[in-house]
């Protein structure tokens, strides 16, 4: 493919969606959105300010307090969610084209994201219909039951790496629970988020339940986090931003769910299935352009197979096809934005003094015509990296990997836990006892044994240390978006001390 593909019928502008209407910013402010393949602006988006967030929160509050959605039966809400899922699948090709155009993700991987987004809505539709709440009783004495209620307006702040799918992670459980929402998508990638409005409208979601405000984090995101009528914030993004949000949520004691950065280890023991480990660790860091929080970007390899591993790994990395994201043969596309490209390339330069470069290390050669200025980085592999190196310790969020040898299990565990992050970990060994014991000692919210990142939607998703606060996924998502009110009923005689009665001491004595 030599000619850069541009999807048909791109919008002439991207607006907010508030109370069932597409609107510009109240103050008229906009920002440019770039196509990462050419790094040229292709559209202006409304830049939300405090007054736009105020309008969206007011609409969501009205819909929550007086609208039908929180009071509908779970089956009625589920039927709307099924229609949303069907609509996502029906326009999978359109969604994938727009996502690829906006993010630089390879088109084949963008298609998978669309299907996963639809599955999130089906999953939470099923969950709210099937869920049951606890009832506890003491026969003849007391009955206690839990009344689960949606909390209110949820503020959802989403990242740019797989935007449409990650928006569905938050939209599906929050809406299924009966909450109303204000979504603030990442400013680098607002295009696919603009599709939610019509999908929701056509599915019959009442107006005001879903509201969308575009803008940058320091303006729109900050106003949403600080708004006193938003009791919940769900955020996916970088750890230092999460710390700032944590501080800003404290003023109003907001509920928080934060999935933050990662520097996840992939540990390969000598007894591992060598070919499977090579396949998985390559995919684990170079899929999605390396722009994934769970990327296995630190590979720890036992000494006996270290040289064989790095030789095979480097050879494969050199053969990864980098190019036009819309080409179905492309495996690594363009990074999302020049600002992020500069960050990744700065780490590539740092790595040249911290490890031995065996693949990549710069821009790829033979880029398609017209894409020479795109944000392309060749898959880059550094080996013999020391544990205190910046490329070992810091999240790069691009197609760059650090490989380090180890000798013993104890050393491998120490290296695996030797960062401030604790999101995911990947362990390759055929020793069953070692696998389970080692996994339980890794400081990570999620561990995969002999696999890359394949997650059951029922399981918890989240990290420890600097990688997150709280978990979502399955019932944990429902728990986050609902209050669980305990109701107590006495079934027998109540024995209450008679405070203040003249004969209280004799009666109670």
Secondary structure as UniProt FT lines:
FT   TURN            8..9
FT   STRAND          13..14
FT   STRAND          16..18
FT   TURN            19..20
FT   STRAND          21..23
FT   TURN            26..27
FT   STRAND          30..35
FT   TURN            36..39
FT   STRAND          40..46
FT   HELIX           50..66
FT   HELIX           69..71
FT   HELIX           74..90
FT   HELIX           92..103
FT   HELIX           107..130
FT   STRAND          135..138
FT   TURN            139..141
FT   STRAND          142..150
FT   STRAND          153..157
FT   TURN            161..162
FT   HELIX           163..176
FT   TURN            177..178
FT   STRAND          180..184
FT   TURN            187..188
FT   HELIX           192..195
FT   HELIX           196..203
FT   TURN            207..208
FT   STRAND          210..212
FT   HELIX           217..221
FT   HELIX           222..226
FT   TURN            228..229
FT   STRAND          232..236
FT   HELIX           239..250
FT   TURN            251..253
FT   STRAND          255..259
FT   STRAND          265..268
FT   TURN            270..271
FT   HELIX           274..286
FT   HELIX           287..290
FT   TURN            293..294
FT   STRAND          298..302
FT   HELIX           303..318
FT   TURN            325..326
FT   TURN            328..329
FT   HELIX           338..351
FT   TURN            352..354
FT   STRAND          356..359
FT   TURN            369..370
FT   TURN            372..373
FT   STRAND          380..383
FT   TURN            387..388
FT   HELIX           390..393
FT   STRAND          400..406
FT   HELIX           409..416
FT   STRAND          424..428
FT   HELIX           432..441
FT   STRAND          446..449
FT   TURN            457..458
FT   HELIX           465..467
FT   STRAND          468..469
FT   HELIX           475..481
FT   STRAND          482..490
FT   TURN            499..500
FT   TURN            502..503
FT   HELIX           504..508
//
